[in-house]
Amino acid sequence: MRFLRFLLCSFALLNAVNVSFASTSDDLLNTANQAYQDGNYQTAIQSYETLLSEYPNSTDLHFNLGNAYFRTKQLGKSILHLERAALFSPNDKDVQHNLAVVKDQLTDQIEVLPEFFMTRWWNGLRAALRPTGWGILGLLFLWAGIGGLLLWQRGAQRKLRKQGFVIGILLLLLSILPFCLSFSGQKYLKEPGRAVIMQQEVALRSAPDKASENLFSLHEGTSITIVDKIGDWYKVRLSNGEEGWLEINTLELV
């Protein structure tokens, strides 16, 4: 399915792997892909949006839809769907590449502060597997640890029992990490705390009030982090660490 991939300069189409859908969805997918290839990007967008109503967690659909929106110069929606693709497949190089290319076209080129090394380590480790994968790994460690303790209780030799106790305790302790990563991954997928500005230009306010000071303007496609919510306003943080307030209707959550 992933035949839609940008090249750095030409943004050419490449062949890639198909994703299995139901037969009717396959027909619609083929229609969308053909429309994209023929340059009928609005038709492709409508078909991909219809498919997303059935498969909302599909990395490939968000990826292709983000590419189609880019072709129609709708940078906000392009960033939104590529961000969602990155949410479900954070290590996908195609998604990250296209996301970077589209961000280069944005009006706001905001400096990105480096992450604290522990945060970067945790996020990278969490992204190594899906939450289900971390959960399965945690269960394997848990059952292996229980097996070690059973060996400690019932082993025929003293040395074997001692080894079983040490290994069992270590594996039980080790199982905590993948369970925590699984929980963190599930929470992140449900509430990533990210949003994209969808209006052409909005005012970042100093307070959740239209009469408050206008700090500066932000533009379509800028990604922000949600910090707080009061009424119809979000307190947001930019990638350079600056904070302010935006009206909810100017954003769409990733």
N, C-alpha and C positions, 0 to 999 in steps of 0.2 A: 504493500500500500504506500509505503513511504517513497514515492517517486518524486515528491515535491521537495526539492532541496535547493537552497540558494548557493551559488558560487560567489566568491567574494566580489567579483566584478560583474559578471553577466547574469547572475541569479538564474542559471539554467536549470531545466528539469533533468533529473536522473532517475533511473529505474531503481526500485527497492522492493521490500518484502510486503506482500499482501497480508491483511488481517482478516480472520474469518468472521463473517457476519451471517445472519440468516439470509436466505436466498433473495427475499425482497429487498433487504438492505444492501446486498451485494449489487443488485441492479442499480439502486440509487447511488451507491458508491462509484460504480463504473460511469454512471451519468455525470457525477460530480467531477471525477478525474478527467473524463473526456472534455467536459466543459472548460476545465482549467487549461488543458492542453490547447484547446481551440481559442483561448483568450476570452471566453465567456465567463468572466470571473464572478459576476453577480449571480449567475445560474449556479455556479460551483458553490458559492457561499450559501445560497438557499438550501442546496442539497446537503452540504456538510452540517448546517445548523439543524436540519431535520434529523439527520443521523445522530447528532449529539444529544438530542432529546431522548434517544434510546440507549446511547452508550456515552454517558457524560464523563466517564473516567478514561476515555480512550486518548492516549498520548498522540496517536497518529492523526486522529480527527482534529484535535486542537492544533497540531502542528500544521496540517494542510490548510485549515481554516485561517490560521495566522498568516500563512503565506499568501492566501487568496486576498485577505484584507490588505496586506501590504501592496499587492498589485493594484488595488483600487484606491490607494493613498489614504486608507483609513488606519492611521498609525496607532491610534489608541486601542482599537479592537485587535489589531495585529499583535501589539505587545501583550494585551490581555490573554489572548489564546496561546501565544508562545510561552508566557509565564505559567499558564495552566499546564501546558505540555511539560515544562520543566519541573513543575510541582510533582507530577506523576512519574517522571523519568529524569531525575536530577543529574544523572551521569550521561545522558544522551548528548553526544558531541554535535550532532546535526542541529538539535534544538538550541543548544547553547550558542552555536555559531550564528544561526539565523537571528536569534534574539539580539546578539551583539551587533549584527549588521543593521537591524531595524533601529536599534537604539542610537546608532550613529546618525540616523536621519532626523532625530528629535531636535526641537528647538532648545530644550533645556539640557545642557551637558553638565550635569552636577557631579562634582568630585565624590568618589566613593571612599569612605574611611575604611582603613584595614580593620578586619575583625580581630577581637581578642583571641589569642592563639587557642585557648581552651574552647571557645565557642566555635572557632573554625574546625577544630579537631572533632568536636561532638557532632556538628552538622555534617561533616564529611563522613564520619562513621555511620551516622543514621542513614545517609543516602546510599551507603554501600549495598543495603538490602531493603526490600519493601517491609512494611511492618509485619506482614504475615511470615516472611522469612525469618526475621529476628525472633518472632514468637515461637516458631518451630525449633530454631536453634536453642532458645532458652529451655524448651521442653526436653530436648535431647540432653542438654547438660543436667537438667533436673533429674531425669530418670537415670542417667548414668551415675549421678551423685548418690541417688537412693540405692543403686546397685552396689556402689562402693561400700556404703554403710551396712548393707545386708551381708556383704562379704566379711566385713569387720565383725558382725555378730555371729556368723555361722561358718567362717573359714576354718579349715582343718588345721592349719599351721599358724603359729603365733606371728611369724613374719608376714604372712599373707594377710592376716587380720589387721596388722598394723598398717600395711600398705593400703588396704581397703579403706581404713578410717581416714587416712591422710588424703587419698584421692577423692573419696566421697565428700569430705568437707570442702576441699578446693573446688570441686565441680558444682556443689550447691551454691557456694559463694559466687562462682563464675556465672552461674545461670541468672544472677540478678542483673548483670549488664545487658544481655540481649532482651530481657523482659522490659527493662527501662527504655531501651532503644525502640522496642516495638510500641510501647505506650507513647513515647515522644513522637514517633512517626505517625501514629494514628491521630494524635492531637494536632500535629502540624497539617495533615491533609484536611482535617475538618475546619481548622481555624488557622490558616497560614499567616494571618495578620498583615497581609499584603493587599494593595489595591492599586488601580491604575486610573489616572485622570482621563476622563472621556470627553471633556469639553475643550474647545479650542484654546481658551484662556480662562483661568480662574485666579481669584485673589486669595493668597494665603494670609489669614487674619491673625491678629495677636490674641484674640479671644473669640468664643463662640457667639459672635454677634456681628451682624452686617454693619453696625455703626463703629466697630472696633477698627484699630489701625490696620491698614493694608501693608503688610510687611514687604511683599513683592509678588509678582505674578508667576504662575506656573502654567505649563502648556500641555496639550494633549499628548498622551503616551507616557508621561512621567510616572515612574513607579514610586510608591511611598509605603511606609510602614504605619499601621494603625496603632496608636498608643492609648487612646481613650475615646469615649463617646459621651456627649451630653446633648440630649434632645436630637435635633437634626444636624448635628455637627460632629465631625471626627477630629480629634487631635492627632496630628500626623507627624512623622519624623522623616526627613529626607536622608538620602544616602550620605550626605556630608555632616549629618548630626543636627542640623537646624530643625526646629519644631514650630508648628503653628496650627491653625484651625481651618478646615475646609468643610463646606456643606456636603452632606451625604449624597445629594443628587448629582454632584459633580464627579463622583467616583464609582467604580465598579470593583467589587471584591474579587481577588484572584481565587 
